[in-house]
Amino acid sequence: MSNKIIRLPEVKDKTGLSTSTIYLHMTKGIFPKAISLGERAVGWLEADIEQWLDDRIAASKVANNE
């Protein structure tokens, strides 16, 4: 598994979600948690974001086939 950490702008680009939606989903436990990189910096494991996207795509395909 890759340990590459990506910052918020890249997470937003990859997911198409807004900042507020990302943090809301994190609070609800339906989006990967951010990793603290310092006092005022966070990032996400790229592999976690890619897995989340894969899961969303798979769920969408299942829902569309029903």
N, C-alpha and C positions, 0 to 999 in steps of 0.2 A: 504494500500500500504506500502511496506517495505521501510524503510529509510536507508537500508544498503548501504554504499558507498564502491565501489570497485575501485581499482587502475588500472593503465594501463596494467600491465602484465596479470591480470585476465580478463580485457576487451578483450585483444588480444587473450587469450586462448578461451574465450567464442565465439568470433565472427570469429576467424580465419583471421582477418584483420591485416595488418601491422600498425605500428605507423603512418607512413606518410599517409596511406589511411584513417585511423580514423580521423586525423586532417583535411585532404582534405574534407571528407564527412561532418565534422562539419562545415567547412567554407561554403560549399554548402547548408547547412541546411537539410541534409538528414541523419544525425546521431545525437543522443542526445548530447547536450552541456555538457561540463565538468563543475564541480562545484569547485570553488576555495576553497582549504583547508588551505591555508596559502600563504606565499610569493612565494614559489617554489613548491607547491604541488597541484595537482588536482585529482579529482576522479569523478566517475559517479554513479548515483543511479542505483543499481542493477535492480530494477523494470523497469527503462527506457531502459536498455540494453535488458532485457528479452522481453519487448514489441516490441522493434525494431526487434529482432530476430523473434518473432511470426509474425510480419507484413511481413517480408521478406519471411518467409516460406509460408504464405498464398498467397502472390503475386506470388510466384514460382508455387504453385499448380494451381492457376488460369491460369497462362501463359501456363502451360503444358497441361491443359485441353482444350485449344482453338484449 
